[in-house]
Amino acid sequence: MVAGTIAAVVLAGATGFVGYALGAAVGLVVGLVVGGVAGAVFGWAVATARPYDFSAGIGIFRYVVDLTWSLPNTLIGAVYLTGNLIGGNRVERHYSLHSGCVQLTRGVFPRINGVSYLTTIGTVIAGVAPAVHAHEHGHVLQARIFGPFYVPLVLVNYALATVIPFWWLYHDHSRYPIRKFGAYFMDGVYPHVWNEAWCYRVYGPPR
């Protein structure tokens, strides 16, 4: 409960500070409301699903990093978590326990060509598919490593890979032919951005 309360206060305080810096009193109020709601939801998840193992050094380290260096990612993940819960998704406590992340029972995208895609934002993973859990945890690790630079680096790479398809030179065209507009993104852009290429190579699944 204490860890959840601290997380909630930190997130609310961070958004309140940013809001005040951007919009004085009005910004402060907006920031506190957004951060307060998302922080309360994330704090509740931390307290009830127990994603951080506080009996081990790695659990404490993850918690501290997520509320300091990687705080922007944690905040975005908290907003993502809040939206998912409002939409009827639920926290999967079995896979969340001591995993270093909050896992949700359903993904946010329908199956594409028979494949279930999980989506990770910050410390929140939407969807359950054990074969790709290591891959998704890889994204959580990336966020912790790159901290506030993680999301901008990913977005810039997505934009570049979309406009300048450098990946076309080494893409496996025999296994994943690019013949449709959707395939350009799902089989071309998506697996070749740096964070996805990293996780596919290190954690799989084979692609």
C-alpha angles and dihedrals in degrees: 000000000000092000091050093049092050091049091050093049093047093051093046092046093049095051091044091053093048091045092052091048091053102036112010114223096352091048090049092055093046091046093049092049095048094041092040094056096040091041092051091050093047091045090052090051091049091050098044105031094037098211091170119070102214092183090069131060093232091056093052091045092052092049093050093046092048091054096043124022094017096036095119089056091047091051093050088048091051091054089047090050091050093051092049093051091048087052091055101265119138137214113256101219098185094060093036096056110112090336095119092242142066111249124201125208097233134045121231096232129063119241111285116208088342094307124120112217119204118205125215125195118172107318095337123098118191114207139025121248112136093202091066101033092101089053092052092046086054089064090051088053091049090054090052092049098047097032114180091005095058102084095041091050092050094047093048091050092049090051093048094045090051098048098032108033096202088157090069089082095062102021116126097245094174095060098031110028115191103224102131136053092244092050090056089067104029098041099022117031100023102055093041102055109107099252094049094043089052094051095043091051097045104031105018150178094198112260 
